[in-house]
Structures are given as C-alpha cells and as structure tokens.
Amino acid sequence: MGGSVRSVKRNSSAESFVSDLSAVTPERSGLTELPFFNPWGQVCPLMDLSPTANLDRQARLLKHLSTPGVELVLCGEAPGYQGCKVTGMAFTSERLLLEGAIPGFSMLSARISRRELPYSEPSATIVWGTLKALGLEHKTVLWNAFSFHPHKPGEPLSNRTPTNAELRFGGTFLERLLSDVLPKGTQLVAVGGKAAQTLRELGFTIPEDHAVRHPSMGGANQFREQMAALFGRAAARIGDPGPDPWIN
C-alpha cells in the first residue's frame, strides 16, 4: 500500500466492523433497486490501479477507526466517486494521502487511482484543514449516513442521492460504529442539511448546533465558523487555505 498505513493497534470491534462492511453486496443487503459500489469489498477497474485496492481501503479504514481518543464523528450523507470510493475514507481524497496530510498515515509512495491527476476534493481539504486548526484532527472519525458509494445505473463514476432504504441500511452501521467501535460519548455532528435531516429521520439526536453547513457550494466559511463556535475557538483563527492548485 505504498507505506500509507502505519501499524494498527488491534481493535477487534473495528476489525469485525470493517469485515462486515466489506461483505455487503446488493444481494446480501436487499438493496437491489439501484447500484452502489462497496469500496472495501470491490475493486473498480475504471479507477483502481491495484487488484487488491479493496484490501488497501480496508486497512486504511481500520487504521482510521482505531485512532485512540476519538471524541467526534463528522457524518455526511454518502461517499462520492472522487473521495471515499478511491481512498476508503469519507471526506478524504487521494491527493491528501499523497501529501501525507492525514493524521496517522504516512505519505503514499505511489498513486492509487488511474486518473491522470489525483482527485482533489475541495470539501476534503476544507474539512481536514478545519479539524487541524481546531486541534481535532487526531480525535475525529469521518463517516457517511450511507456507507457505500451510490451511483447512477451504468455510470460508476457518478454520484446520486441514496434511497430511503439505503439510508436505513446505512444507519445500522452508523449505530454500530457509535455503540460498539468508538468510545462511549463520542459526539455526532452532521455535515450538511441533507445529512442532518437523514440522521434525525433515522432516530439519531442531532441538536441544531451539531448540524453544520456542508463546505461545498460556497459553504466553506460557514462550515469553519460553525465548527469553531461548536468547539470553542474563534473562526478568525481558522484561515482560508487559499486556491487549490490541484483542483481540475
């Protein structure tokens, strides 16, 4: 895996969680209405360079979930084809892994996608930059209400809104993540209005101040301000990283 993941302290709950996650298929889940991609159980021939890319993503996710001292889960709605589909981690792009910008992960020594330039999700850069500015980068797990990448039929490199059935299914993994894998009392913060609505409909308690603006579509500053207000630091201290030379 190009040295991307350092040694992982054994976490049997996380290992079981990742194993069960990787075993999900449309047939086993009963979610056969529309297609989705399981980053930890499948390899994408259009995007992945390695024939064992799914195993690399499993190891990467296990490392992320085994971070000691986790206090916070930032939860979006669903993975996108430019981020989690490739890396196996929500709000995390190949570019950030190549730069060694993700806590607990050494710099990738080789590319993991077939794309000429690595995907750079602006949202991923903003989320991790904000967490670092707030001192939360070693205390946060990133996740999605629907764990898998929902895409349009015949278009694996596309995104679509997850169905209600998919969200209900994803909710079982989120509930297990909070109850069995992460420390008791871990806070749950919804990223984006859709994620907040979904999580509330699934029965999760999301106070108003724990529903923050998604950083995409002009929401970066509000996301930073709300996160700073929630975790007690002045928003002015969280600088704008400026234009991203990798955006393409």
MOVEN-V893137 format. One record per residue. SS is DSSP state (2 for helix, 1 for strand, 0 for the rest). PHI is phi in radians with two decimals (none if undefined). D_FIRST is the distance of its C-alpha to the first C-alpha in Angstrom with 2 decimals. Layout:
ss/phi/d_first
SS/PHI/D_FIRST
SS/PHI/D_FIRST
This chain:
ss/phi/d_first
0/none/0.00
0/1.14/3.78
0/1.28/5.52
0/-1.34/5.84
0/-2.18/7.40
0/-1.36/10.25
0/-1.02/12.25
0/-1.91/13.94
0/-1.13/17.68
0/-1.01/18.80
0/-2.41/20.25
2/-1.11/21.80
2/-1.13/23.07
2/-1.18/19.75
2/-1.08/18.21
2/-1.12/21.20
2/-1.08/20.99
2/-1.15/17.44
2/-1.08/18.44
2/-1.17/21.61
2/-1.08/20.04
2/-1.21/17.74
0/-1.49/20.92
0/-1.25/22.93
0/-2.30/24.40
2/-0.95/27.48
2/-1.19/29.58
2/-1.21/28.66
2/-1.54/29.06
0/1.39/32.17
0/-1.67/30.84
0/-1.91/31.83
0/-1.20/33.85
0/-2.35/31.17
0/-1.36/27.61
1/-2.53/24.46
1/-1.94/20.74
0/-1.70/18.73
0/-1.06/15.20
0/-1.68/14.18
0/-2.06/16.29
0/-2.27/16.19
0/-2.02/14.44
0/-1.67/16.31
0/-1.15/17.34
0/-1.38/18.72
0/-2.13/15.72
1/-1.39/12.36
0/-1.46/11.08
0/-1.63/8.97
0/-1.24/11.41
0/-2.02/9.26
2/-1.04/8.51
2/-1.13/10.89
2/-1.20/9.26
2/-1.08/6.15
2/-1.18/9.23
2/-1.05/11.11
2/-1.11/9.12
2/-1.13/9.25
2/-1.17/12.89
2/-1.04/13.77
2/-1.05/12.93
2/-1.11/15.03
2/-1.26/17.80
0/-1.64/18.03
0/-1.01/18.93
0/-1.25/22.24
0/1.33/25.40
0/-1.13/24.63
0/-2.16/27.87
1/-2.54/27.17
1/-2.05/25.67
1/-1.67/25.80
1/-2.11/26.17
1/-1.61/26.39
1/-1.57/27.67
1/-2.81/24.81
0/-1.13/21.37
0/-1.94/21.57
0/-1.30/19.96
0/-1.61/18.89
0/-2.16/17.06
2/-1.04/16.13
2/-1.01/16.05
2/-1.56/13.03
2/-1.68/11.29
0/1.46/12.79
0/-2.27/14.75
0/-1.09/18.36
0/0.92/19.61
0/-2.42/16.20
0/-1.77/15.44
2/-1.05/12.66
2/-1.02/14.96
2/-1.11/15.09
2/-1.18/11.37
2/-1.13/11.71
0/-1.49/14.76
0/1.19/13.47
0/-1.59/16.25
0/-1.77/15.08
0/-0.98/16.47
0/1.53/14.41
0/-2.12/11.14
0/-1.33/10.57
0/-1.10/10.43
0/-1.04/7.61
0/-1.62/8.17
0/-2.69/8.17
0/-1.15/9.58
0/-2.05/8.50
1/-2.06/12.21
0/-1.46/15.06
0/-1.11/17.43
0/-0.98/19.06
0/-2.02/18.53
0/-1.14/16.00
0/-1.06/17.87
0/-2.23/19.51
0/-1.44/21.24
2/-0.95/24.22
2/-1.09/24.44
2/-1.10/20.95
2/-1.10/21.95
2/-1.19/25.29
2/-1.07/24.17
2/-1.17/21.74
2/-1.10/24.32
2/-1.18/27.06
2/-1.04/25.34
2/-1.13/24.75
2/-1.12/28.40
0/-1.60/29.64
0/1.27/27.69
0/-1.90/25.98
0/-1.16/22.35
0/-1.71/21.70
0/-2.12/24.06
1/-2.17/23.00
1/-1.92/21.08
1/-1.82/20.87
1/-2.62/21.86
1/-2.38/23.96
1/-1.02/27.18
1/-1.85/25.87
0/-1.18/22.28
0/-1.80/21.52
1/-1.54/21.77
1/-1.44/25.38
0/-2.35/26.16
1/-1.29/29.34
0/-0.98/30.33
0/1.34/29.10
1/-2.27/27.12
0/-1.11/23.51
0/-1.75/22.85
0/-2.55/25.56
0/-2.10/26.32
0/-2.55/29.27
0/-1.25/30.91
0/-1.15/30.13
0/-1.32/33.18
2/-1.06/35.04
2/-1.13/34.00
2/-1.12/30.29
2/-1.17/30.86
2/-1.10/32.77
2/-1.12/30.01
2/-1.08/27.42
2/-1.06/29.87
2/-1.18/29.60
2/-1.27/25.91
2/-1.11/26.78
2/-1.07/29.71
2/-1.19/27.66
2/-1.02/25.05
2/-1.30/27.99
2/-1.56/30.01
2/-1.99/27.66
2/-1.74/24.27
0/-1.69/25.18
0/-1.04/28.07
0/-1.07/31.55
0/1.54/32.98
0/-1.05/29.82
1/-1.34/31.19
1/-2.00/30.42
1/-2.12/30.74
1/-1.51/30.84
1/-1.82/29.54
0/1.81/32.00
2/-1.09/35.29
2/-1.12/33.97
2/-1.12/31.52
2/-1.10/34.40
2/-1.08/36.79
2/-1.08/34.42
2/-1.12/33.64
2/-1.16/37.36
2/-1.15/38.27
0/-1.46/35.86
0/1.76/37.72
0/-1.45/35.54
0/-1.46/37.56
0/-2.19/36.69
0/-1.04/39.32
2/-0.98/40.08
2/-1.34/38.45
2/-1.76/35.22
1/-2.08/35.01
1/-1.86/33.75
0/-1.12/33.71
0/-1.21/30.61
0/-1.24/29.58
0/-1.38/29.64
0/0.95/32.89
0/1.40/34.49
0/-1.69/33.70
2/-1.05/31.63
2/-1.12/34.59
2/-1.15/35.84
2/-1.00/32.46
2/-1.08/32.36
2/-1.11/36.01
2/-1.19/35.74
2/-1.14/32.75
2/-1.13/34.68
2/-1.14/37.81
2/-1.24/36.12
2/-1.97/34.49
0/1.36/37.33
0/-2.25/36.53
0/-1.16/38.35
2/-1.05/36.68
2/-1.09/37.83
2/-1.34/35.41
0/-1.65/32.46
0/-1.27/32.46
0/-1.31/31.58
0/-1.19/28.55
0/1.46/30.40
0/-1.12/29.44
0/-1.70/25.85
0/-1.18/25.52
0/-1.58/22.44
0/-1.11/24.43
0/-2.63/25.22
